[in-house]
Amino acid sequence: RAGHRRFDGAGKGGNIGVTASRTFESNGGTISTAASLADAGSIAISAGQSARLDNGATISTRSTGPGNAGGIFINGGRRFEMRNSAVTAQADLVVARGHAVR
């Protein structure tokens, strides 16, 4: 079971990496990174056999200022399933950009 951590400051949002030898599952959970003064961090999820997002699970990166939103990379091995869930990279300002969601 994962916890929640929040750090406030002027630096880049932290990167998040999750590695599962067989299966990654999120049932309504959230994995996110955000920044307001710099680039948001990236999220990388890697599972040996499958990855599954269900019941409102959310994976997101967001920049609310001049920095770019981080990239999201999901490797589900042989199978990736997503039901009633969201994967987003969002940049709120015109000068910023969202990165790849793969």
PETAPE-V677960 format. One record per residue. N is the residue number from 1. RES is the residue in three letters. PSI is psi as a letter, one per 20 degrees, with the letter a starting at -180 (none if undefined). Layout:
BEGIN
((N:RES:PSI) (N:RES:PSI))
END
This chain:
BEGIN
((1:ARG:p) (2:ALA:q) (3:GLY:a) (4:HIS:p) (5:ARG:p) (6:ARG:p) (7:PHE:p) (8:ASP:q) (9:GLY:a) (10:ALA:i) (11:GLY:r) (12:LYS:q) (13:GLY:q) (14:GLY:q) (15:ASN:q) (16:ILE:p) (17:GLY:p) (18:VAL:p) (19:THR:p) (20:ALA:p) (21:SER:h) (22:ARG:f) (23:THR:p) (24:PHE:p) (25:GLU:p) (26:SER:o) (27:ASN:n) (28:GLY:j) (29:GLY:r) (30:THR:p) (31:ILE:p) (32:SER:q) (33:THR:q) (34:ALA:q) (35:ALA:q) (36:SER:h) (37:LEU:i) (38:ALA:a) (39:ASP:q) (40:ALA:q) (41:GLY:r) (42:SER:r) (43:ILE:p) (44:ALA:p) (45:ILE:p) (46:SER:p) (47:ALA:p) (48:GLY:h) (49:GLN:g) (50:SER:q) (51:ALA:p) (52:ARG:p) (53:LEU:p) (54:ASP:q) (55:ASN:l) (56:GLY:j) (57:ALA:q) (58:THR:p) (59:ILE:p) (60:SER:q) (61:THR:q) (62:ARG:p) (63:SER:p) (64:THR:j) (65:GLY:b) (66:PRO:i) (67:GLY:r) (68:ASN:q) (69:ALA:q) (70:GLY:r) (71:GLY:q) (72:ILE:p) (73:PHE:p) (74:ILE:p) (75:ASN:o) (76:GLY:k) (77:GLY:d) (78:ARG:i) (79:ARG:p) (80:PHE:p) (81:GLU:q) (82:MET:p) (83:ARG:p) (84:ASN:l) (85:SER:r) (86:ALA:q) (87:VAL:o) (88:THR:q) (89:ALA:o) (90:GLN:p) (91:ALA:p) (92:ASP:h) (93:LEU:q) (94:VAL:h) (95:VAL:i) (96:ALA:r) (97:ARG:q) (98:GLY:q) (99:HIS:a) (100:ALA:q) (101:VAL:o) (102:ARG:none))
END
